[in-house]
Amino acid sequence: MDELDRAILAELQNDGRMSATAVAAKVGLSVAPCHRRIKDLERRGVISGYQAVIDPEKVGLGFEALVFVTLRDRAQLKHFELAVEREELIVDAQRLFGEPDFLLRVFAKDLPHYQRVYDEVLVDLPGVEKLTSTIVMRNIKERAVLPV
């Protein structure tokens, strides 16, 4: 990966809908080579997808919690991960070293809705021993771009 690839990635991180023509103009390439580079970055998996950034409040999901999960034992690890992948209100999940075992980012309409999600979904995830929730007051830096 060279500096032109990195410049292309930087532009597309800022605006994934930018046309190859616009990217080419920003990075100083003609359109055809720029388009080839973008396609190559996609083919190699460097660019893994494109998506819209949606304001959670505007779609009725203005409540956000971070949930730390400790499992009873590692026997349920794969079952836990599969269940987390299926739950649509869990929008982000990381497996951690040490304890806790996982960090989940969970959205809900409001506190009563989150309580129902907690009681009916989170506590029933396979292998859960302990859940610790913290409510997100405000996102300071939410959609960070990678320093390419």
Solvent accessible surface area in square Angstrom, and as a share of the most:
residue,aa,sasa,rsa
1,M,103,0.46
2,D,64,0.33
3,E,134,0.60
4,L,57,0.28
5,D,14,0.07
6,R,91,0.33
7,A,35,0.27
8,I,0,0.00
9,L,16,0.08
10,A,38,0.30
11,E,39,0.17
12,L,16,0.08
13,Q,49,0.22
14,N,101,0.52
15,D,62,0.32
16,G,34,0.33
17,R,226,0.83
18,M,37,0.17
19,S,61,0.39
20,A,21,0.16
21,T,82,0.48
22,A,41,0.31
23,V,0,0.00
24,A,2,0.01
25,A,83,0.64
26,K,131,0.56
27,V,22,0.13
28,G,67,0.65
29,L,42,0.21
30,S,72,0.46
31,V,67,0.39
32,A,57,0.44
33,P,39,0.24
34,C,0,0.00
35,H,82,0.37
36,R,153,0.56
37,R,63,0.23
38,I,14,0.07
39,K,102,0.43
40,D,44,0.23
41,L,1,0.00
42,E,53,0.24
43,R,179,0.65
44,R,107,0.39
45,G,46,0.45
46,V,62,0.36
47,I,21,0.11
48,S,112,0.73
49,G,52,0.50
50,Y,108,0.41
51,Q,165,0.73
52,A,77,0.60
53,V,103,0.59
54,I,113,0.58
55,D,69,0.36
56,P,38,0.24
57,E,131,0.59
58,K,163,0.69
59,V,89,0.51
60,G,41,0.40
61,L,46,0.23
62,G,46,0.45
63,F,25,0.11
64,E,13,0.06
65,A,0,0.00
66,L,53,0.26
67,V,0,0.00
68,F,67,0.28
69,V,0,0.00
70,T,16,0.09
71,L,6,0.03
72,R,150,0.55
73,D,72,0.37
74,R,133,0.49
75,A,82,0.64
76,Q,64,0.28
77,L,20,0.10
78,K,136,0.58
79,H,104,0.47
80,F,1,0.00
81,E,43,0.19
82,L,92,0.46
83,A,15,0.12
84,V,10,0.06
85,E,137,0.62
86,R,176,0.64
87,E,36,0.16
88,E,148,0.67
89,L,28,0.14
90,I,14,0.07
91,V,77,0.44
92,D,58,0.30
93,A,46,0.35
94,Q,73,0.33
95,R,139,0.51
96,L,63,0.31
97,F,211,0.88
98,G,52,0.50
99,E,139,0.62
100,P,38,0.24
101,D,7,0.03
102,F,5,0.02
103,L,41,0.20
104,L,0,0.00
105,R,52,0.19
106,V,0,0.00
107,F,14,0.06
108,A,0,0.00
109,K,128,0.54
110,D,68,0.35
111,L,100,0.50
112,P,78,0.49
113,H,25,0.11
114,Y,13,0.05
115,Q,108,0.48
116,R,120,0.44
117,V,8,0.04
118,Y,60,0.23
119,D,71,0.37
120,E,115,0.52
121,V,40,0.23
122,L,0,0.00
123,V,66,0.38
124,D,105,0.55
125,L,13,0.07
126,P,39,0.24
127,G,4,0.04
128,V,17,0.10
129,E,109,0.49
130,K,121,0.51
131,L,25,0.12
132,T,65,0.38
133,S,45,0.29
134,T,64,0.37
135,I,99,0.50
136,V,35,0.20
137,M,191,0.85
138,R,174,0.64
139,N,66,0.34
140,I,134,0.68
141,K,161,0.68
142,E,91,0.41
143,R,121,0.44
144,A,65,0.51
145,V,69,0.40
146,L,129,0.64
147,P,133,0.84
148,V,56,0.32
